[in-house]
């Protein structure tokens, strides 16, 4: 991450994560709060290593990561992670066709599984059968579903569903599906056909019918 980007993030999050000194002690500077969280997210270093690197206690680092992540979700996601309107979708569709030669593509979607340590409860819900079968090692995960435009800019993110779910099940549970973004996309591409919620559910259950698999990503195509 460049300095300009870091300064921009600090500027945006300042009101949410900055603290004031008290008579008992000085607070951790806002930029240090931000960099502890960003370092942890970027490197996945254990909190013990993050603690030594920044000269802070392990519990303090853990608290900072949670606070800054909450601020990112509250302040930045609502501002920058916005589903485009119909006009923007048409522009994106044209750009995708210019790049790939494939018509009616308005986004690229990918669901990833992030490994986690097996929980003490509801273990089976996080058990990823396909990855376990592939690696011959027990694999537990949570999912991240992302939708990007032709520039690779995120338009929608869905995080945290159980690792036992298939990609189409994650799609069906995501706000992208439930709040109508997929419906708007399908209406734009399939105009003047009416696309009902039941039709979209069938589409989600049969992902291959409207998504082209291209190596590492799925390209949404209606």
N, C-alpha and C positions, 0 to 999 in steps of 0.2 A: 504494500500500500504506500502510495506517495504521500509526501508531506501535505500537499494541497488537499488531497482527499481526507487525510486524517484531521486537518484543521477544520474542514467543512463538517465532518461528523461531530467534532467537539462543539462547534458553533451551534449545530442543530440540537444537540443533547444537553447543552449547558444548563438550561433551566430545569431539566429533569434530574440531573445527577450531581450538580454542584451542591456543596454543603458549606456552611459558615463555621468559622472557628468559635469555640466556646471558651469560657474562663478556665476550664479544666484541661483542654488539650486542643492542639491544632488538627484540623481535618486533613485528609488526604487530598491533594490537589485534583481538580476535575480532570485534567489531562492524564494524570497517572491512573485515575480510576478507569478512564476509557482505554488506555493502552494495556492495562492488565487484562481486561475482558477481551480485547481484540487479539492480544497475543495468545491467550488461551484458546480462542475460537480458531485462530489461524494455524496453530501448531499442534493442538490437542495434547500439549505437555501436561503431565500430572500436576496437580496443584502444589505438590511439594517442590517441584522444579520452578514453577511460576513464583512461588513464595521466595525461594532463594534468589532468583533473578531480580526481583523488584524489592527485596528486603522487607517484605511484609509477612504477617502470619498467614498460615494456611487458611484458617477460618475467615480471615479478613479478605483474602483473595477470592474465596468461594462466595462471600457476600457481595463483593464488588461485581463478580461475573453475573450473578443473578440480578443485581440492581441495574446494571448497564443493559443486559439482555432485555429486561422488562421495558426499559426506556426506549430501546431500539424498536421493539414491537409496538409500543404505544405511540411514539412520536414519528418514527421514520416510515414504518410499514404503511400507515394510513395516508402518508403524504406521497410516497414514491411508488408503492406497489398498487397500481391502479389498472383495472381492466379497461382497455380502450373502448371508445364509443364506435358506432357503426362507421362513421367517416374514417376514423383511424384504422379500423379493421380492413376497410377497402384498400387503404394505402399499404397496409402490411401485406395483404393478399397479393397486390401488384409487385411488391418488392420480393416476396418469396418466389413468385413466378419468374421474375427477372434473374434471380440467383440460380434456381433449380430447373426452370422450364416446366415445373409441375403446377397446374392451375388449382385454384381454390384452396390453397394452403394458408391458414391464418395463424399458425403457431406451432411450436415444437414442444412436446411434453415428454418428460422422463421421470420415472419413479425409482428412487434409489433406496437401498436398505442400509441403515447405519448400525453397525454392530454395537450391542450393549452387553453388560454383564447380566447373567440370568437373575431375575428377581426372585424374592422369596415367596411371592404370591403370584397367581395367574401366570405361571411359567409357560404353559402351553400356548397362551395367547400371543406370546412374543417369539415362539419357536418358528424358525424359517425352514420349512421342510426342503424346499428346492436347493437352497444353498448348503444345507447340511448334507443332502444327498450328493451334491457336487464335490464337496471338500472332504466328506467322510468325518466331519467334526461337528459337534453340536453348535448351532449358530442361532443367536437370538438378536432381534433387531427391532428398530422403529423405522418408519418410512418417511421419505421426503418426496413430494410430488411438485415439480416445477414446470411452469409454462413460460416460454420465452418467445419474443418476436424475432424478426429477421436479423436484428442486431445483437441478439443474445441478451437483451434486456428483459428481466423478469416481469411478467404481467400478472402472475398468480403463483402463490406458494401454499402448499398444504403440508404441515409437519406433524408427526407424532402418532400416526395410526399404527396399529399392531403389526409386527413383522410377519404374522401368520397370514395376513391378507394378501390376495393377489392384486396385481396392478389395477385391474378393472374394478375391484371392490374398493380400493383406495379412491379411485376416480369417482365412484358413485357416492362416496361419503364426503367428498370434498365440497367446500363452498363454491368452487368453480362449477360444479355440477348442480348443487342444490339451490344456489342463488340466481341461476339463470344465465350465467356467462356463456355456458355451452349452448344454451337455447338461442341466445342472441347470435352466436357465431354460426350455428346451423341455419337460422333464419336468413342470415345475410348470404350464405353460400348457396342455400337451396331455394331462395325466393323464386316464386311466390308461394311455395308450399308451407303449410302450417306444420310446425314440429311440436308435438305434444310431449308432456313429461314422460308418458309411457314409452313413446318412441325413443326418447333420449336414454331411458333406462335400458331398453333393448340394445341400443347402441353401446352403452357402457358394458353390458354383459357380453357383447360380441365385439370387442375392441378392434379386432383385425378388419372389420368391415369398414371402419372409417379412420383408421390410423395406419399409415405406411411405416413399416419398420425399416430404419436405415442405420445399420450398424449400432451405434450407442444410443440413438434417440428415436422416439416415435414422433412422426410428423402428423399433426392433426389434419385430416383431410375429409371433408364431407362431400 
